[in-house]
Amino acid sequence: MTASPTPPRLAVVVSRFNREVTEGLLAGARRELAERSVPLAEADIFPAPGAFEIPLLARTLAESGRYDGVICLGCVIKGDTAHFEFISLGAATGLMQAMLTTGVPIAFGILTTYTDEQALVRSRADAANKGREAAAACVETLETLARIRAA
């Protein structure tokens, strides 16, 4: 009988801005990880003031060596100014750079929606929850990397 592989240790960075939405995303990520038997301790969940701060926190967690992957959750909703575009692009670019620099999977679970309703729909407790999708993407990326490295 072979021992089952050790589950990955993951960190979650979650924005406090648009809390109603981000709490739904976090709940979805928790459900997905529980279904995959991947533990998530409260100490491994890190708050961010907003989406713009998430890349620095994610990179720092990835560089710490304590985590196999980082799941990033946030929500940017379009308003009347260009702020939405700058924050969305900065968060996406920052997370991609952090992932490529560290080699640690960093999942992009930051909603970028045009309306509050769109954000709420994507953070509901159902299969379309984007927090679930981000958690799944992180775990599946780790699995694929393990296959590549074992070949």
Phi and psi in radians as a Rosetta constraint file:
Dihedral C 1 N 2 CA 2 C 2 CIRCULARHARMONIC -1.644 0.35
Dihedral N 2 CA 2 C 2 N 3 CIRCULARHARMONIC 2.544 0.35
Dihedral C 2 N 3 CA 3 C 3 CIRCULARHARMONIC -1.249 0.35
Dihedral N 3 CA 3 C 3 N 4 CIRCULARHARMONIC 2.493 0.35
Dihedral C 3 N 4 CA 4 C 4 CIRCULARHARMONIC -1.283 0.35
Dihedral N 4 CA 4 C 4 N 5 CIRCULARHARMONIC 2.575 0.35
Dihedral C 4 N 5 CA 5 C 5 CIRCULARHARMONIC -1.114 0.35
Dihedral N 5 CA 5 C 5 N 6 CIRCULARHARMONIC 2.623 0.35
Dihedral C 5 N 6 CA 6 C 6 CIRCULARHARMONIC -1.191 0.35
Dihedral N 6 CA 6 C 6 N 7 CIRCULARHARMONIC 2.312 0.35
Dihedral C 6 N 7 CA 7 C 7 CIRCULARHARMONIC -1.151 0.35
Dihedral N 7 CA 7 C 7 N 8 CIRCULARHARMONIC 2.633 0.35
Dihedral C 7 N 8 CA 8 C 8 CIRCULARHARMONIC -1.195 0.35
Dihedral N 8 CA 8 C 8 N 9 CIRCULARHARMONIC 2.664 0.35
Dihedral C 8 N 9 CA 9 C 9 CIRCULARHARMONIC -1.714 0.35
Dihedral N 9 CA 9 C 9 N 10 CIRCULARHARMONIC 2.092 0.35
Dihedral C 9 N 10 CA 10 C 10 CIRCULARHARMONIC -2.034 0.35
Dihedral N 10 CA 10 C 10 N 11 CIRCULARHARMONIC 2.600 0.35
Dihedral C 10 N 11 CA 11 C 11 CIRCULARHARMONIC -1.933 0.35
Dihedral N 11 CA 11 C 11 N 12 CIRCULARHARMONIC 2.646 0.35
Dihedral C 11 N 12 CA 12 C 12 CIRCULARHARMONIC -2.176 0.35
Dihedral N 12 CA 12 C 12 N 13 CIRCULARHARMONIC 2.257 0.35
Dihedral C 12 N 13 CA 13 C 13 CIRCULARHARMONIC -1.891 0.35
Dihedral N 13 CA 13 C 13 N 14 CIRCULARHARMONIC 2.184 0.35
Dihedral C 13 N 14 CA 14 C 14 CIRCULARHARMONIC -2.289 0.35
Dihedral N 14 CA 14 C 14 N 15 CIRCULARHARMONIC 2.248 0.35
Dihedral C 14 N 15 CA 15 C 15 CIRCULARHARMONIC -1.232 0.35
Dihedral N 15 CA 15 C 15 N 16 CIRCULARHARMONIC 2.455 0.35
Dihedral C 15 N 16 CA 16 C 16 CIRCULARHARMONIC -1.465 0.35
Dihedral N 16 CA 16 C 16 N 17 CIRCULARHARMONIC -0.314 0.35
Dihedral C 16 N 17 CA 17 C 17 CIRCULARHARMONIC -1.317 0.35
Dihedral N 17 CA 17 C 17 N 18 CIRCULARHARMONIC 2.433 0.35
Dihedral C 17 N 18 CA 18 C 18 CIRCULARHARMONIC 1.044 0.35
Dihedral N 18 CA 18 C 18 N 19 CIRCULARHARMONIC 0.855 0.35
Dihedral C 18 N 19 CA 19 C 19 CIRCULARHARMONIC -0.964 0.35
Dihedral N 19 CA 19 C 19 N 20 CIRCULARHARMONIC -0.674 0.35
Dihedral C 19 N 20 CA 20 C 20 CIRCULARHARMONIC -1.003 0.35
Dihedral N 20 CA 20 C 20 N 21 CIRCULARHARMONIC -0.695 0.35
Dihedral C 20 N 21 CA 21 C 21 CIRCULARHARMONIC -1.320 0.35
Dihedral N 21 CA 21 C 21 N 22 CIRCULARHARMONIC -0.836 0.35
Dihedral C 21 N 22 CA 22 C 22 CIRCULARHARMONIC -1.183 0.35
Dihedral N 22 CA 22 C 22 N 23 CIRCULARHARMONIC -0.529 0.35
Dihedral C 22 N 23 CA 23 C 23 CIRCULARHARMONIC -1.150 0.35
Dihedral N 23 CA 23 C 23 N 24 CIRCULARHARMONIC -0.628 0.35
Dihedral C 23 N 24 CA 24 C 24 CIRCULARHARMONIC -1.153 0.35
Dihedral N 24 CA 24 C 24 N 25 CIRCULARHARMONIC -0.687 0.35
Dihedral C 24 N 25 CA 25 C 25 CIRCULARHARMONIC -1.119 0.35
Dihedral N 25 CA 25 C 25 N 26 CIRCULARHARMONIC -0.739 0.35
Dihedral C 25 N 26 CA 26 C 26 CIRCULARHARMONIC -1.113 0.35
Dihedral N 26 CA 26 C 26 N 27 CIRCULARHARMONIC -0.727 0.35
Dihedral C 26 N 27 CA 27 C 27 CIRCULARHARMONIC -1.068 0.35
Dihedral N 27 CA 27 C 27 N 28 CIRCULARHARMONIC -0.715 0.35
Dihedral C 27 N 28 CA 28 C 28 CIRCULARHARMONIC -1.116 0.35
Dihedral N 28 CA 28 C 28 N 29 CIRCULARHARMONIC -0.753 0.35
Dihedral C 28 N 29 CA 29 C 29 CIRCULARHARMONIC -1.089 0.35
Dihedral N 29 CA 29 C 29 N 30 CIRCULARHARMONIC -0.752 0.35
Dihedral C 29 N 30 CA 30 C 30 CIRCULARHARMONIC -1.027 0.35
Dihedral N 30 CA 30 C 30 N 31 CIRCULARHARMONIC -0.791 0.35
Dihedral C 30 N 31 CA 31 C 31 CIRCULARHARMONIC -1.071 0.35
Dihedral N 31 CA 31 C 31 N 32 CIRCULARHARMONIC -0.790 0.35
Dihedral C 31 N 32 CA 32 C 32 CIRCULARHARMONIC -1.070 0.35
Dihedral N 32 CA 32 C 32 N 33 CIRCULARHARMONIC -0.806 0.35
Dihedral C 32 N 33 CA 33 C 33 CIRCULARHARMONIC -1.132 0.35
Dihedral N 33 CA 33 C 33 N 34 CIRCULARHARMONIC -0.702 0.35
Dihedral C 33 N 34 CA 34 C 34 CIRCULARHARMONIC -1.070 0.35
Dihedral N 34 CA 34 C 34 N 35 CIRCULARHARMONIC -0.742 0.35
Dihedral C 34 N 35 CA 35 C 35 CIRCULARHARMONIC -1.125 0.35
Dihedral N 35 CA 35 C 35 N 36 CIRCULARHARMONIC -0.472 0.35
Dihedral C 35 N 36 CA 36 C 36 CIRCULARHARMONIC -1.651 0.35
Dihedral N 36 CA 36 C 36 N 37 CIRCULARHARMONIC 0.108 0.35
Dihedral C 36 N 37 CA 37 C 37 CIRCULARHARMONIC 1.017 0.35
Dihedral N 37 CA 37 C 37 N 38 CIRCULARHARMONIC 0.655 0.35
Dihedral C 37 N 38 CA 38 C 38 CIRCULARHARMONIC -1.846 0.35
Dihedral N 38 CA 38 C 38 N 39 CIRCULARHARMONIC 2.001 0.35
Dihedral C 38 N 39 CA 39 C 39 CIRCULARHARMONIC -1.232 0.35
Dihedral N 39 CA 39 C 39 N 40 CIRCULARHARMONIC 2.615 0.35
Dihedral C 39 N 40 CA 40 C 40 CIRCULARHARMONIC -2.422 0.35
Dihedral N 40 CA 40 C 40 N 41 CIRCULARHARMONIC 1.911 0.35
Dihedral C 40 N 41 CA 41 C 41 CIRCULARHARMONIC -1.464 0.35
Dihedral N 41 CA 41 C 41 N 42 CIRCULARHARMONIC 2.648 0.35
Dihedral C 41 N 42 CA 42 C 42 CIRCULARHARMONIC -0.984 0.35
Dihedral N 42 CA 42 C 42 N 43 CIRCULARHARMONIC -0.613 0.35
Dihedral C 42 N 43 CA 43 C 43 CIRCULARHARMONIC -1.180 0.35
Dihedral N 43 CA 43 C 43 N 44 CIRCULARHARMONIC -0.232 0.35
Dihedral C 43 N 44 CA 44 C 44 CIRCULARHARMONIC -1.716 0.35
Dihedral N 44 CA 44 C 44 N 45 CIRCULARHARMONIC 0.180 0.35
Dihedral C 44 N 45 CA 45 C 45 CIRCULARHARMONIC -1.913 0.35
Dihedral N 45 CA 45 C 45 N 46 CIRCULARHARMONIC 2.161 0.35
Dihedral C 45 N 46 CA 46 C 46 CIRCULARHARMONIC -2.112 0.35
Dihedral N 46 CA 46 C 46 N 47 CIRCULARHARMONIC 2.195 0.35
Dihedral C 46 N 47 CA 47 C 47 CIRCULARHARMONIC -1.392 0.35
Dihedral N 47 CA 47 C 47 N 48 CIRCULARHARMONIC 2.566 0.35
Dihedral C 47 N 48 CA 48 C 48 CIRCULARHARMONIC -2.153 0.35
Dihedral N 48 CA 48 C 48 N 49 CIRCULARHARMONIC 2.529 0.35
Dihedral C 48 N 49 CA 49 C 49 CIRCULARHARMONIC -1.022 0.35
Dihedral N 49 CA 49 C 49 N 50 CIRCULARHARMONIC -0.732 0.35
Dihedral C 49 N 50 CA 50 C 50 CIRCULARHARMONIC -2.755 0.35
Dihedral N 50 CA 50 C 50 N 51 CIRCULARHARMONIC -3.069 0.35
Dihedral C 50 N 51 CA 51 C 51 CIRCULARHARMONIC -1.150 0.35
Dihedral N 51 CA 51 C 51 N 52 CIRCULARHARMONIC -0.564 0.35
Dihedral C 51 N 52 CA 52 C 52 CIRCULARHARMONIC -1.128 0.35
Dihedral N 52 CA 52 C 52 N 53 CIRCULARHARMONIC -0.523 0.35
Dihedral C 52 N 53 CA 53 C 53 CIRCULARHARMONIC -1.483 0.35
Dihedral N 53 CA 53 C 53 N 54 CIRCULARHARMONIC -0.219 0.35
Dihedral C 53 N 54 CA 54 C 54 CIRCULARHARMONIC -1.058 0.35
Dihedral N 54 CA 54 C 54 N 55 CIRCULARHARMONIC -0.767 0.35
Dihedral C 54 N 55 CA 55 C 55 CIRCULARHARMONIC -1.010 0.35
Dihedral N 55 CA 55 C 55 N 56 CIRCULARHARMONIC -0.713 0.35
Dihedral C 55 N 56 CA 56 C 56 CIRCULARHARMONIC -1.120 0.35
Dihedral N 56 CA 56 C 56 N 57 CIRCULARHARMONIC -0.761 0.35
Dihedral C 56 N 57 CA 57 C 57 CIRCULARHARMONIC -1.137 0.35
Dihedral N 57 CA 57 C 57 N 58 CIRCULARHARMONIC -0.743 0.35
Dihedral C 57 N 58 CA 58 C 58 CIRCULARHARMONIC -1.104 0.35
Dihedral N 58 CA 58 C 58 N 59 CIRCULARHARMONIC -0.765 0.35
Dihedral C 58 N 59 CA 59 C 59 CIRCULARHARMONIC -1.124 0.35
Dihedral N 59 CA 59 C 59 N 60 CIRCULARHARMONIC -0.743 0.35
Dihedral C 59 N 60 CA 60 C 60 CIRCULARHARMONIC -1.075 0.35
Dihedral N 60 CA 60 C 60 N 61 CIRCULARHARMONIC -0.744 0.35
Dihedral C 60 N 61 CA 61 C 61 CIRCULARHARMONIC -1.126 0.35
Dihedral N 61 CA 61 C 61 N 62 CIRCULARHARMONIC -0.741 0.35
Dihedral C 61 N 62 CA 62 C 62 CIRCULARHARMONIC -1.115 0.35
Dihedral N 62 CA 62 C 62 N 63 CIRCULARHARMONIC -0.685 0.35
Dihedral C 62 N 63 CA 63 C 63 CIRCULARHARMONIC -1.300 0.35
Dihedral N 63 CA 63 C 63 N 64 CIRCULARHARMONIC -0.298 0.35
Dihedral C 63 N 64 CA 64 C 64 CIRCULARHARMONIC -1.156 0.35
Dihedral N 64 CA 64 C 64 N 65 CIRCULARHARMONIC -0.405 0.35
Dihedral C 64 N 65 CA 65 C 65 CIRCULARHARMONIC 1.397 0.35
Dihedral N 65 CA 65 C 65 N 66 CIRCULARHARMONIC -0.035 0.35
Dihedral C 65 N 66 CA 66 C 66 CIRCULARHARMONIC -1.509 0.35
Dihedral N 66 CA 66 C 66 N 67 CIRCULARHARMONIC -0.297 0.35
Dihedral C 66 N 67 CA 67 C 67 CIRCULARHARMONIC -2.183 0.35
Dihedral N 67 CA 67 C 67 N 68 CIRCULARHARMONIC 2.509 0.35
Dihedral C 67 N 68 CA 68 C 68 CIRCULARHARMONIC -1.467 0.35
Dihedral N 68 CA 68 C 68 N 69 CIRCULARHARMONIC -0.421 0.35
Dihedral C 68 N 69 CA 69 C 69 CIRCULARHARMONIC -2.817 0.35
Dihedral N 69 CA 69 C 69 N 70 CIRCULARHARMONIC 2.852 0.35
Dihedral C 69 N 70 CA 70 C 70 CIRCULARHARMONIC -2.307 0.35
Dihedral N 70 CA 70 C 70 N 71 CIRCULARHARMONIC 2.290 0.35
Dihedral C 70 N 71 CA 71 C 71 CIRCULARHARMONIC -1.855 0.35
Dihedral N 71 CA 71 C 71 N 72 CIRCULARHARMONIC 2.182 0.35
Dihedral C 71 N 72 CA 72 C 72 CIRCULARHARMONIC -1.960 0.35
Dihedral N 72 CA 72 C 72 N 73 CIRCULARHARMONIC 2.215 0.35
Dihedral C 72 N 73 CA 73 C 73 CIRCULARHARMONIC -2.218 0.35
Dihedral N 73 CA 73 C 73 N 74 CIRCULARHARMONIC 2.293 0.35
Dihedral C 73 N 74 CA 74 C 74 CIRCULARHARMONIC -2.905 0.35
Dihedral N 74 CA 74 C 74 N 75 CIRCULARHARMONIC -3.095 0.35
Dihedral C 74 N 75 CA 75 C 75 CIRCULARHARMONIC -2.692 0.35
Dihedral N 75 CA 75 C 75 N 76 CIRCULARHARMONIC 2.189 0.35
Dihedral C 75 N 76 CA 76 C 76 CIRCULARHARMONIC -2.113 0.35
Dihedral N 76 CA 76 C 76 N 77 CIRCULARHARMONIC 2.121 0.35
Dihedral C 76 N 77 CA 77 C 77 CIRCULARHARMONIC -1.956 0.35
Dihedral N 77 CA 77 C 77 N 78 CIRCULARHARMONIC 2.291 0.35
Dihedral C 77 N 78 CA 78 C 78 CIRCULARHARMONIC -1.076 0.35
Dihedral N 78 CA 78 C 78 N 79 CIRCULARHARMONIC 2.361 0.35
Dihedral C 78 N 79 CA 79 C 79 CIRCULARHARMONIC -2.019 0.35
Dihedral N 79 CA 79 C 79 N 80 CIRCULARHARMONIC -2.594 0.35
Dihedral C 79 N 80 CA 80 C 80 CIRCULARHARMONIC -1.642 0.35
Dihedral N 80 CA 80 C 80 N 81 CIRCULARHARMONIC 0.002 0.35
Dihedral C 80 N 81 CA 81 C 81 CIRCULARHARMONIC -2.164 0.35
Dihedral N 81 CA 81 C 81 N 82 CIRCULARHARMONIC 3.121 0.35
Dihedral C 81 N 82 CA 82 C 82 CIRCULARHARMONIC -1.346 0.35
Dihedral N 82 CA 82 C 82 N 83 CIRCULARHARMONIC -0.036 0.35
Dihedral C 82 N 83 CA 83 C 83 CIRCULARHARMONIC -0.877 0.35
Dihedral N 83 CA 83 C 83 N 84 CIRCULARHARMONIC -0.761 0.35
Dihedral C 83 N 84 CA 84 C 84 CIRCULARHARMONIC -0.943 0.35
Dihedral N 84 CA 84 C 84 N 85 CIRCULARHARMONIC -0.834 0.35
Dihedral C 84 N 85 CA 85 C 85 CIRCULARHARMONIC -1.130 0.35
Dihedral N 85 CA 85 C 85 N 86 CIRCULARHARMONIC -0.750 0.35
Dihedral C 85 N 86 CA 86 C 86 CIRCULARHARMONIC -1.174 0.35
Dihedral N 86 CA 86 C 86 N 87 CIRCULARHARMONIC -0.770 0.35
Dihedral C 86 N 87 CA 87 C 87 CIRCULARHARMONIC -1.164 0.35
Dihedral N 87 CA 87 C 87 N 88 CIRCULARHARMONIC -0.788 0.35
Dihedral C 87 N 88 CA 88 C 88 CIRCULARHARMONIC -1.069 0.35
Dihedral N 88 CA 88 C 88 N 89 CIRCULARHARMONIC -0.855 0.35
Dihedral C 88 N 89 CA 89 C 89 CIRCULARHARMONIC -1.146 0.35
Dihedral N 89 CA 89 C 89 N 90 CIRCULARHARMONIC -0.738 0.35
Dihedral C 89 N 90 CA 90 C 90 CIRCULARHARMONIC -1.078 0.35
Dihedral N 90 CA 90 C 90 N 91 CIRCULARHARMONIC -0.751 0.35
Dihedral C 90 N 91 CA 91 C 91 CIRCULARHARMONIC -1.147 0.35
Dihedral N 91 CA 91 C 91 N 92 CIRCULARHARMONIC -0.801 0.35
Dihedral C 91 N 92 CA 92 C 92 CIRCULARHARMONIC -1.121 0.35
Dihedral N 92 CA 92 C 92 N 93 CIRCULARHARMONIC -0.816 0.35
Dihedral C 92 N 93 CA 93 C 93 CIRCULARHARMONIC -1.148 0.35
Dihedral N 93 CA 93 C 93 N 94 CIRCULARHARMONIC -0.749 0.35
Dihedral C 93 N 94 CA 94 C 94 CIRCULARHARMONIC -1.078 0.35
Dihedral N 94 CA 94 C 94 N 95 CIRCULARHARMONIC -0.725 0.35
Dihedral C 94 N 95 CA 95 C 95 CIRCULARHARMONIC -1.200 0.35
Dihedral N 95 CA 95 C 95 N 96 CIRCULARHARMONIC -0.688 0.35
Dihedral C 95 N 96 CA 96 C 96 CIRCULARHARMONIC -1.108 0.35
Dihedral N 96 CA 96 C 96 N 97 CIRCULARHARMONIC -0.776 0.35
Dihedral C 96 N 97 CA 97 C 97 CIRCULARHARMONIC -1.077 0.35
Dihedral N 97 CA 97 C 97 N 98 CIRCULARHARMONIC -0.744 0.35
Dihedral C 97 N 98 CA 98 C 98 CIRCULARHARMONIC -1.080 0.35
Dihedral N 98 CA 98 C 98 N 99 CIRCULARHARMONIC -0.748 0.35
Dihedral C 98 N 99 CA 99 C 99 CIRCULARHARMONIC -1.151 0.35
Dihedral N 99 CA 99 C 99 N 100 CIRCULARHARMONIC -0.812 0.35
Dihedral C 99 N 100 CA 100 C 100 CIRCULARHARMONIC -1.212 0.35
Dihedral N 100 CA 100 C 100 N 101 CIRCULARHARMONIC -0.573 0.35
Dihedral C 100 N 101 CA 101 C 101 CIRCULARHARMONIC -1.239 0.35
Dihedral N 101 CA 101 C 101 N 102 CIRCULARHARMONIC -0.730 0.35
Dihedral C 101 N 102 CA 102 C 102 CIRCULARHARMONIC -1.601 0.35
Dihedral N 102 CA 102 C 102 N 103 CIRCULARHARMONIC -0.408 0.35
Dihedral C 102 N 103 CA 103 C 103 CIRCULARHARMONIC 1.323 0.35
Dihedral N 103 CA 103 C 103 N 104 CIRCULARHARMONIC 0.185 0.35
Dihedral C 103 N 104 CA 104 C 104 CIRCULARHARMONIC -1.777 0.35
Dihedral N 104 CA 104 C 104 N 105 CIRCULARHARMONIC 2.260 0.35
Dihedral C 104 N 105 CA 105 C 105 CIRCULARHARMONIC -1.022 0.35
Dihedral N 105 CA 105 C 105 N 106 CIRCULARHARMONIC 2.255 0.35
Dihedral C 105 N 106 CA 106 C 106 CIRCULARHARMONIC -2.238 0.35
Dihedral N 106 CA 106 C 106 N 107 CIRCULARHARMONIC 1.952 0.35
Dihedral C 106 N 107 CA 107 C 107 CIRCULARHARMONIC -1.492 0.35
Dihedral N 107 CA 107 C 107 N 108 CIRCULARHARMONIC 2.356 0.35
Dihedral C 107 N 108 CA 108 C 108 CIRCULARHARMONIC -1.630 0.35
Dihedral N 108 CA 108 C 108 N 109 CIRCULARHARMONIC 1.705 0.35
Dihedral C 108 N 109 CA 109 C 109 CIRCULARHARMONIC -2.009 0.35
Dihedral N 109 CA 109 C 109 N 110 CIRCULARHARMONIC 0.711 0.35
Dihedral C 109 N 110 CA 110 C 110 CIRCULARHARMONIC -1.773 0.35
Dihedral N 110 CA 110 C 110 N 111 CIRCULARHARMONIC 1.991 0.35
Dihedral C 110 N 111 CA 111 C 111 CIRCULARHARMONIC -1.235 0.35
Dihedral N 111 CA 111 C 111 N 112 CIRCULARHARMONIC 2.459 0.35
Dihedral C 111 N 112 CA 112 C 112 CIRCULARHARMONIC -2.272 0.35
Dihedral N 112 CA 112 C 112 N 113 CIRCULARHARMONIC 1.626 0.35
Dihedral C 112 N 113 CA 113 C 113 CIRCULARHARMONIC -2.036 0.35
Dihedral N 113 CA 113 C 113 N 114 CIRCULARHARMONIC 2.850 0.35
Dihedral C 113 N 114 CA 114 C 114 CIRCULARHARMONIC -1.565 0.35
Dihedral N 114 CA 114 C 114 N 115 CIRCULARHARMONIC -0.381 0.35
Dihedral C 114 N 115 CA 115 C 115 CIRCULARHARMONIC -2.429 0.35
Dihedral N 115 CA 115 C 115 N 116 CIRCULARHARMONIC 2.788 0.35
Dihedral C 115 N 116 CA 116 C 116 CIRCULARHARMONIC -1.043 0.35
Dihedral N 116 CA 116 C 116 N 117 CIRCULARHARMONIC -0.722 0.35
Dihedral C 116 N 117 CA 117 C 117 CIRCULARHARMONIC -1.051 0.35
Dihedral N 117 CA 117 C 117 N 118 CIRCULARHARMONIC -0.745 0.35
Dihedral C 117 N 118 CA 118 C 118 CIRCULARHARMONIC -1.041 0.35
Dihedral N 118 CA 118 C 118 N 119 CIRCULARHARMONIC -0.723 0.35
Dihedral C 118 N 119 CA 119 C 119 CIRCULARHARMONIC -1.137 0.35
Dihedral N 119 CA 119 C 119 N 120 CIRCULARHARMONIC -0.764 0.35
Dihedral C 119 N 120 CA 120 C 120 CIRCULARHARMONIC -1.110 0.35
Dihedral N 120 CA 120 C 120 N 121 CIRCULARHARMONIC -0.703 0.35
Dihedral C 120 N 121 CA 121 C 121 CIRCULARHARMONIC -1.060 0.35
Dihedral N 121 CA 121 C 121 N 122 CIRCULARHARMONIC -0.679 0.35
Dihedral C 121 N 122 CA 122 C 122 CIRCULARHARMONIC -1.415 0.35
Dihedral N 122 CA 122 C 122 N 123 CIRCULARHARMONIC -0.082 0.35
Dihedral C 122 N 123 CA 123 C 123 CIRCULARHARMONIC -2.058 0.35
Dihedral N 123 CA 123 C 123 N 124 CIRCULARHARMONIC 0.187 0.35
Dihedral C 123 N 124 CA 124 C 124 CIRCULARHARMONIC -1.221 0.35
Dihedral N 124 CA 124 C 124 N 125 CIRCULARHARMONIC 2.847 0.35
Dihedral C 124 N 125 CA 125 C 125 CIRCULARHARMONIC -1.430 0.35
Dihedral N 125 CA 125 C 125 N 126 CIRCULARHARMONIC 1.182 0.35
Dihedral C 125 N 126 CA 126 C 126 CIRCULARHARMONIC -2.546 0.35
Dihedral N 126 CA 126 C 126 N 127 CIRCULARHARMONIC -3.091 0.35
Dihedral C 126 N 127 CA 127 C 127 CIRCULARHARMONIC -1.154 0.35
Dihedral N 127 CA 127 C 127 N 128 CIRCULARHARMONIC -0.346 0.35
Dihedral C 127 N 128 CA 128 C 128 CIRCULARHARMONIC -1.538 0.35
Dihedral N 128 CA 128 C 128 N 129 CIRCULARHARMONIC 0.097 0.35
Dihedral C 128 N 129 CA 129 C 129 CIRCULARHARMONIC -1.099 0.35
Dihedral N 129 CA 129 C 129 N 130 CIRCULARHARMONIC 2.194 0.35
Dihedral C 129 N 130 CA 130 C 130 CIRCULARHARMONIC -1.299 0.35
Dihedral N 130 CA 130 C 130 N 131 CIRCULARHARMONIC -0.340 0.35
Dihedral C 130 N 131 CA 131 C 131 CIRCULARHARMONIC -1.161 0.35
Dihedral N 131 CA 131 C 131 N 132 CIRCULARHARMONIC -0.707 0.35
Dihedral C 131 N 132 CA 132 C 132 CIRCULARHARMONIC -1.027 0.35
Dihedral N 132 CA 132 C 132 N 133 CIRCULARHARMONIC -0.809 0.35
Dihedral C 132 N 133 CA 133 C 133 CIRCULARHARMONIC -1.099 0.35
Dihedral N 133 CA 133 C 133 N 134 CIRCULARHARMONIC -0.706 0.35
Dihedral C 133 N 134 CA 134 C 134 CIRCULARHARMONIC -1.139 0.35
Dihedral N 134 CA 134 C 134 N 135 CIRCULARHARMONIC -0.742 0.35
Dihedral C 134 N 135 CA 135 C 135 CIRCULARHARMONIC -1.093 0.35
Dihedral N 135 CA 135 C 135 N 136 CIRCULARHARMONIC -0.771 0.35
Dihedral C 135 N 136 CA 136 C 136 CIRCULARHARMONIC -1.085 0.35
Dihedral N 136 CA 136 C 136 N 137 CIRCULARHARMONIC -0.740 0.35
Dihedral C 136 N 137 CA 137 C 137 CIRCULARHARMONIC -1.083 0.35
Dihedral N 137 CA 137 C 137 N 138 CIRCULARHARMONIC -0.698 0.35
Dihedral C 137 N 138 CA 138 C 138 CIRCULARHARMONIC -1.136 0.35
Dihedral N 138 CA 138 C 138 N 139 CIRCULARHARMONIC -0.844 0.35
Dihedral C 138 N 139 CA 139 C 139 CIRCULARHARMONIC -1.120 0.35
Dihedral N 139 CA 139 C 139 N 140 CIRCULARHARMONIC -0.774 0.35
Dihedral C 139 N 140 CA 140 C 140 CIRCULARHARMONIC -1.165 0.35
Dihedral N 140 CA 140 C 140 N 141 CIRCULARHARMONIC -0.606 0.35
Dihedral C 140 N 141 CA 141 C 141 CIRCULARHARMONIC -1.135 0.35
Dihedral N 141 CA 141 C 141 N 142 CIRCULARHARMONIC -0.745 0.35
Dihedral C 141 N 142 CA 142 C 142 CIRCULARHARMONIC -1.045 0.35
Dihedral N 142 CA 142 C 142 N 143 CIRCULARHARMONIC -0.729 0.35
Dihedral C 142 N 143 CA 143 C 143 CIRCULARHARMONIC -1.107 0.35
Dihedral N 143 CA 143 C 143 N 144 CIRCULARHARMONIC -0.748 0.35
Dihedral C 143 N 144 CA 144 C 144 CIRCULARHARMONIC -1.172 0.35
Dihedral N 144 CA 144 C 144 N 145 CIRCULARHARMONIC -0.728 0.35
Dihedral C 144 N 145 CA 145 C 145 CIRCULARHARMONIC -1.051 0.35
Dihedral N 145 CA 145 C 145 N 146 CIRCULARHARMONIC -0.707 0.35
Dihedral C 145 N 146 CA 146 C 146 CIRCULARHARMONIC -1.092 0.35
Dihedral N 146 CA 146 C 146 N 147 CIRCULARHARMONIC -0.710 0.35
Dihedral C 146 N 147 CA 147 C 147 CIRCULARHARMONIC -1.115 0.35
Dihedral N 147 CA 147 C 147 N 148 CIRCULARHARMONIC -0.750 0.35
Dihedral C 147 N 148 CA 148 C 148 CIRCULARHARMONIC -1.111 0.35
Dihedral N 148 CA 148 C 148 N 149 CIRCULARHARMONIC -0.770 0.35
Dihedral C 148 N 149 CA 149 C 149 CIRCULARHARMONIC -1.254 0.35
Dihedral N 149 CA 149 C 149 N 150 CIRCULARHARMONIC -0.454 0.35
Dihedral C 149 N 150 CA 150 C 150 CIRCULARHARMONIC -1.427 0.35
Dihedral N 150 CA 150 C 150 N 151 CIRCULARHARMONIC -0.293 0.35
